Amino acid sequence: MKAALALLLLMIATINAPAQDYPTRNVTFIVPTGPGAATDLLARILAPQLGERLGKPFVVENRPGAGTLTASNAVAKSTPDGHTILMGTSTPLAINATLYKHLPYDPATDFVPLALIATIPFVLVVNNDLPVHSVSELIAYAKAHPGELSYGSTGPGTPFHLNGELFSTMTGIQMVHVPYKGVVDAQVDLMGGRIQVMFTDFTSSVPLIKDGKMRALGVTTKARAAAMPELAPIAELGVPGYDAAAWQMVVAPAATPRPIVDKLHTELETIMALPETRNTITRIGLVPADSHTIEDLQAFVRSEIVRWGDIVKRSGASVD
């Protein structure tokens, strides 16, 4: 019995060892967008707190490009030891499953969710020189000038892109899609008049809207956004049924040892429960997420693959 007990204790110690030692070096916290976007800001809110709690720096690394494909595929194929994690969004974790004909990773099986962080309402904005001041006026103008309006995004398959495709499909208008590497680049061209329309996040756009550098017409969610409660949902402004909200989730490679997954999950949930963290996330225009189990998050991702798959199909968007 003593020998059996000793063996059992050794097995428990062996199972828990990865979590006890983790992290043994800096953790690379990859962001699939450029600096300044909501995804980047969220990672920079979480990284220093994770580093302080776990004793090693969590280094934010921006890897924009290919509609988040570059960064997400790199994390999916990285060594599953908890030292490379992704500030994932609904694009690589749900949208890409339907959008891409040949996706080099499986969103449902190649990642393990660590924590849902926030949901993201988007705002429809236009260049100040465009002679429209409402959603209905934008639709009328686009129908009178088919193919003359351009809208910017952060790449194919991102919510910035699909919001525009869904809007065009539901309203019967034609706009030219212009992809950019980052939200800031697209906003600069919007303000400069090189593109006229954009569906953008509140995080990066509220200061520009309030400074009068671009004109806001409506929000993409069913409910009004706390960042600008005066803006009505697009669904109430001439496009019934329009609803498109993105989300942010921290994930790791699927084969990451469960003790490490549990440790990261616990730390992230603790950080997300702090009032100061939630207030900071609200101030940048996002909606903080509530606590979920890892199993609940896995089911959520599967359901979102179906939901966003329907939106992708309705939009007609596809990437080979």
C-alpha positions, 0 to 999 in steps of 0.5 A: 500500500505504501508503494502504491501511495508513493506511486500515486503521489509521484503521478500527481506530481508529474501531472502538476509539474508543468503548471508548477514550473510554468512559465519558465521563460517569456510568453509571446502574446501574439496579436493578429492585428496592427497596433491601436486596434481593439485586439491590440489594446486588449492584449496590452491590458492583459499582458502586464497583469499576467506577467505580474501574476505569473512571474515572467513577462508576457510580450505582446507581438503584433503580426498583422496580415492575411486577415489574421491568418498569418498570426493564428496559423503560427500559434496553431502550429507553435510548440504547445507549452503555454509560451505562445498564446493568441489574442484571438478574435471571431475571425480566426476562431469562427469566421475563417472556418467558412470563409476560406476554401483551404484553411491551414488550421481547424478553428474548432480543434487546433486551439484550446480557449483560455478565456473570453475577454470581450465583445465588440460593437462596430460603428458605421462611419463615412468620410466628412465630404460624403454628402450623407448624414444617415444610413438611409441617405448612404443607401440612396447615394450608393444606389445612385452611384453603383460601384463608386463608393469604397469601404476599408477593412483590416483584411478579408474575412475580418468583421471590418470586411464582413460587416460591409459585405453583409450591409451591401447584400442586405441593402442591394448596393455595390461598394468596392472592398479595400483591405488594409493591414491595420485599422489605423491605415484604413482610418487615415485613408477614410479621413483623407477621402481615398475611401468613403465608408468603413465599419470600424471599432469604437476603440480606435474611432471614438476620438476621431468621431468626437473630433469631427474627423469622420461621421458616424451613422449607426452601430452594428449590434442590436443594442446601442453601444455604451461608447456612443449611446446616442447612435442607434442600431443600423437595424433601426435605421433602414436595414431590419435584421442587421446584426454583427458583433465580434468577440475577443478570446485568448487561446493556446495551441490545442495540445497545451497540457491541461494543467497549464491551460487551467492555470492560464484560465484561472489567472485570466478569469481572476484578472477579468473579474477585477473592476478596474479591468472591466472599467478599462475595457468598457472605456475603450468601447468594448463589452467585458465578458463574463466568466465561462468554463473552458468546456463552455467556451469550446461549445461557444466557439462551435456555435459561433462557427455556425453563426458566422458561417451563415453571415459569410454565406449571406455576404457571398464572401470567399477566399481561396 
